[in-house]
């Protein structure tokens, strides 16, 4: 066989495969849009099947956590399929808890840059297995079809969720919404609906936590050092670390292994040392690696048996940084805007 004929056959085979892939992709999108029957290989989860078998058809409530790629389109506009006034039904399925049944209700928490609860959805199928998900509530990933029910006129911002005493014991906000899905107890669901209905919510938040501009990372560092109470709604009760023998403080602390910390603090509530890394720009994966390196150095030099955790404050994260933070349970992220800084 000549080199030319072999190359032609290879190109022809590639075109056939591409056409088949394109056709199957279009069919998949169309079937998802029309809520076709789930493919037979995707079995109902054991948890959902157990609820059915037990006759548990009561409505359960859930919180789904969505990154910006899930609620914004490429132009930065809100996706129309989430708005019941613009879309009668969904465009496909969503990762969910494995015990979701058709009819369960969901609130959608939008991660940075929005950082709020903005939509109410409803499951239109029982949950089925889709594989392994290390960031899910159980580890096993499940999916279900859904439809939009309501778009909140005034989304509930993260600051309100953090400061509401009736939500103080809710696990989702305690762990900074780092999973994809959380159960919402019935009383918590009612409290969230009440918050959604409460008028002048945003103006009340502005009075308790004024929004002020920061112009540089140095400015952000000085402001946050002077106003560490801004972190209290997020579960941190911090004070700046200080070496009683030398008088050295945790601001711009130089480490023996290299590097300089923005702020090293002590959490008065837990006794942990908190490594704060401040960015007045978007956070990339390299920053997460930098923080973990600093945490290791602090553990060796200053911890004296105490736990060391990391906290990154910045203006949003890219997908790689978000994935790393989700995986590292000892590192959290808070958006600059959530602290009341412009």
Helices and strands as residue ranges (DSSP letters): H 3-33, H 46-53, E 61-66, H 68-71, G 80-82, E 93-96, E 105-110, E 116-123, E 128-132, E 140-157, H 158-163, G 165-167, H 171-174, E 181-183, H 186-197, H 201-208, H 217-226, G 228-234, E 238-240, E 263-267, E 273-278, H 285-301, E 308-314, H 319-327, E 331-335, G 336-339
